[in-house]
Amino acid sequence: MSSVPMEAIDLQIADVLHAVRYPANKDCIVDAARDAGASNELLAILDGLPEQDYSGVDDVTRFIGSNYGPGLGL
């Protein structure tokens, strides 16, 4: 597992998701994260998103929270 604290992942997710222009699909979100220099852990999480359009940050964080549990305090 990673030695990166979950808080660091939370901050990366928040920074990346707020920089994305919505509506956005999974590929746009992953590309934005990559362009922002996101960690491999975050890219793996975002790459696990379903192929669909997301209307905003809440749509994405709802999916991430439901799949990765309360450890991600989004």
C-alpha positions in Angstrom: 0.0 0.0 0.0 1.0 3.6 -0.2 2.7 5.6 2.5 0.9 8.8 1.3 -1.6 9.9 4.0 -5.2 9.8 2.9 -5.5 13.6 3.6 -2.9 14.2 0.8 -5.1 12.2 -1.6 -8.2 14.2 -0.4 -6.4 17.5 -1.1 -5.3 16.3 -4.5 -8.8 15.2 -5.4 -10.3 18.5 -4.3 -7.8 20.5 -6.2 -8.2 18.4 -9.4 -11.9 18.2 -9.3 -12.4 21.9 -8.8 -10.1 22.6 -11.8 -12.2 20.5 -14.2 -14.8 22.2 -16.4 -18.1 20.5 -16.0 -20.0 18.7 -17.5 -17.0 16.4 -18.0 -16.6 12.7 -18.7 -14.2 10.3 -17.0 -11.4 10.9 -19.6 -11.5 14.7 -19.1 -11.3 14.2 -15.4 -8.3 11.8 -15.6 -6.6 14.1 -18.2 -7.0 17.1 -15.9 -5.6 15.1 -13.0 -2.6 14.0 -15.1 -2.0 17.6 -16.3 -2.1 18.8 -12.7 0.6 16.3 -11.7 -1.7 14.1 -9.6 -0.1 11.1 -7.9 -0.4 7.6 -9.4 -2.8 6.7 -6.5 -5.2 9.4 -7.5 -4.9 8.6 -11.1 -5.8 5.0 -10.3 -8.8 6.1 -8.3 -10.1 8.4 -11.0 -9.4 5.8 -13.7 -11.9 3.6 -11.8 -14.8 6.0 -12.5 -17.6 4.7 -14.7 -17.6 6.0 -18.3 -20.3 8.6 -18.0 -20.7 12.4 -17.9 -20.4 14.1 -14.5 -22.3 17.3 -13.9 -20.0 18.6 -11.2 -17.6 17.9 -8.3 -20.4 16.3 -6.2 -21.2 13.6 -8.8 -17.5 12.5 -8.8 -16.9 12.7 -5.1 -20.2 10.7 -4.4 -18.9 7.9 -6.6 -15.4 8.0 -5.1 -16.7 8.0 -1.5 -19.1 5.1 -2.1 -16.4 3.0 -3.6 -13.5 3.9 -1.4 -15.3 4.3 1.9 -15.1 6.8 4.7 -11.3 6.9 4.5 -11.7 9.6 1.9 -13.2 12.5 3.7 -14.5 14.3 0.7 
